[in-house]
Amino acid sequence: MFILMENTIKYSLHNGDINIKFEETDDKTIFKMTNKSHLIETAEYEKLFERGYHGKNTVSKGTGIWLSMVKEILEKHEYNFKTNIIRINNSESLFSFVIEFPCQI
């Protein structure tokens, strides 16, 4: 979670809103994080989770490792997750990341 939060803060627009939401049902906990970021091009969408990839419109420095590690950890534990990117205009995107954690009995 820390990696996702750190990335969300780092790649958000200056003074932009970050929304974090937890929702609990009988069988799962849903974690959703949303932020406005610099434009994420459609061609970049699939590359975001590749090790070493750093978005071309970002202004922050980065290694492109963290999101690939998050994906690897979530897949290893068989957690459902998805991302969604909505283009707001020619310079901004709305990025959301959702993870579903099964409830333990």
C-alpha positions in Angstrom: 0.0 0.0 0.0 2.8 2.4 0.8 4.3 2.0 -2.7 0.9 2.8 -4.3 0.4 5.8 -2.0 3.9 7.1 -2.6 3.5 6.8 -6.4 0.1 8.5 -6.2 1.5 11.5 -4.3 4.7 11.7 -6.4 2.9 11.6 -9.8 -0.1 13.8 -8.9 -0.5 17.3 -10.2 0.8 20.0 -7.9 -1.8 20.7 -5.3 -4.1 18.0 -6.9 -6.6 16.0 -5.0 -5.9 12.4 -4.1 -8.8 10.2 -3.1 -8.4 7.0 -1.0 -11.4 4.8 -0.3 -11.9 1.5 1.5 -15.1 -0.4 1.1 -15.9 -3.6 3.0 -18.4 -6.2 2.0 -19.1 -9.7 3.4 -16.5 -11.3 1.3 -13.9 -8.7 0.4 -12.3 -5.3 1.1 -12.0 -3.0 -1.8 -9.2 -0.4 -1.8 -9.4 2.4 -4.4 -7.0 5.3 -5.0 -7.5 8.0 -7.5 -5.5 11.1 -8.6 -5.1 13.6 -11.3 -1.8 13.2 -13.1 0.0 14.5 -16.1 -1.3 13.1 -19.3 -0.9 9.3 -19.7 -1.0 8.5 -23.4 -3.0 5.5 -24.5 0.2 3.9 -25.9 1.7 4.1 -22.4 -1.1 2.4 -20.6 0.2 -1.2 -21.1 3.7 -0.1 -20.2 3.0 1.4 -16.8 3.6 -2.0 -15.1 6.7 -2.9 -17.1 9.9 -2.9 -15.0 12.0 0.1 -15.9 9.3 2.1 -17.7 8.9 5.8 -16.6 6.0 7.8 -18.1 7.1 10.3 -20.7 4.9 13.2 -19.4 5.9 12.9 -15.8 7.9 15.7 -14.1 9.1 13.6 -11.2 12.1 11.4 -11.3 11.6 7.7 -11.0 13.0 4.3 -11.7 10.0 2.6 -13.1 10.3 -0.3 -10.7 7.6 0.2 -8.1 4.5 -0.4 -10.1 6.0 -3.6 -11.6 6.7 -4.8 -8.0 3.1 -4.0 -7.0 1.8 -6.0 -9.9 4.1 -8.9 -9.1 3.1 -9.0 -5.5 -0.7 -8.8 -6.2 -0.5 -11.5 -8.9 1.5 -13.8 -6.6 -1.2 -13.5 -3.9 -3.9 -13.8 -6.6 -5.6 -10.5 -5.7 -7.9 -8.9 -8.2 -6.8 -5.5 -9.3 -7.4 -3.0 -12.1 -6.4 0.4 -13.2 -8.4 2.9 -15.1 -7.1 6.0 -16.9 -9.4 8.7 -18.2 -8.1 11.5 -20.3 -9.3 14.8 -18.9 -7.8 17.1 -21.5 -4.5 17.5 -23.5 -2.4 17.6 -20.4 -4.2 15.7 -17.6 -5.4 12.2 -16.9 -7.5 10.8 -14.0 -5.7 7.6 -12.8 -7.4 5.0 -10.5 -6.1 1.8 -9.0 -8.5 -0.7 -7.4 -7.5 -3.8 -5.4 -9.9 -6.4 -4.0 -8.7 -8.3 -1.0 -10.7 -11.4 0.0 -11.9 -11.4 3.7 -10.1 -14.0 5.8 -12.1 -16.3 8.0 
